Amino acid sequence: MEIPKEINISEIKRTVMREIDLSRDIRYSALINGERVMYATDGVFKKHLDVNQWIHTAIMFYIERYNQLHEANK
């Protein structure tokens, strides 16, 4: 697995959907090197994450996508 030389993360959001649509879902979003990474949990099949866990997960998603694109362009 290759890791990008620089990872810039911003616009980290964790939205509790109960306040919006009364569901148990939590939606997550982050901007990493200009790419939006999004995720959602329901608390049953996918456990909810705190902000630090979300940052770690978002970076891992980004690295996986980065590697897939890097392999496709070889």
Beta strands, then each sheet from edge to edge (+ up, - down):
strand 1: 9-16
strand 2: 26-32
strand 3: 35-41
sheet 1: 1+ 2- 3+
end
